[in-house]
Amino acid sequence: MSSNQTIVNVFTGEQITFLKSSQETNGKYILIKVYLPPHSEGPPLHYNLAFEELFEVIEGELTVQVNNEVNILREHDQLLVDKKVHHRFSNVSNQPVTFFVTLTPGSQFEESMRMGYGLIADGKANKKGIPKNIFHLAMMLKMQDTNLAGVPLFIQKVVFGNAASIGQRLGLDKSLKKYL
């Protein structure tokens, strides 16, 4: 794994600093610090089956949608998003926001984000950060346990699960290791 703790999305300016890895915590959790510039969208509405996320704002205002409820978090505010709950975050304010996210238990989130931001930097993703190669996308979604809200899970498992398996059989996962 790269010794560089901070990765940057060259399109959005979003920065993720890995403070504690899953390896460092024996799989118990991952702790990251996120910097989100003003008027920035985070990920689309999604849910995770394997881990919960605890958001804690350090500075600024973070908008977190949980199902149909919109929450505005300010300095020291925390919000726990349980497994299987639809959520997304964004910064709709005129100021940047910095916040911690604790993912419990730990996962392959760090590896998938390093790969994703690497693909973005190399021009292999669109301006929304979505990899142009469906196999790369599928392998990363599987690694980070991200499931899109509004798309039946069985369809995602069939489409992305099969694409991830095909990508691995084709050895495309090895091409992503350079970003670690």
Steps between C-alpha positions, in 0.01 A plus 500: 500500500618851425653692789321813375216548746303758299342447159339773290220490246648718224153586364326605823785587736363256758779367722500183709765448767529147638562533873449135603489212254311176537838328525609729788179429695492124428186549292304673776461834319642751254535869590523762226497878487321654203536852362212599272515835315195731490207387282635145464301186449611186677399154386151425365233366733626155601516246781748255645422149613820430693581816698355805671633855465539758773533857372647771725549856377828670589435830324228635270158357416435154359168403348421132553189348348379189684214339312270801436625710793757776444732574792729802530799415718719773647822498703508206747164362376492125440267278302507121489377332181424134562550217255238475223390866541491719189724803537715757324695808601576834339614852572236751389660790690732775380781376729700175495415227747737261674368191676596161634337177387543179697404186308428206731611228451798566277482409134681548170372858479848655502624280217192569288524878551871504416419310181209729413694823555794351306274423205363855517852648499596281202195611298335158524182630666238752399461841666271346764780259595336191353755267341460473124572127516194309633727228642699753704176655625357162598814389684515828694130494594547146629809597700333798665165325552311778321149427379300759310165606646211455260655204317387159626783325681460177303552693174812668640635166619439339161635787289783632719576167667546327165695795357732497804559126459567537127735792567696290748515205260634738234765618746373859503522510879878478463502819292337683793770394749729779374281749686558335838 
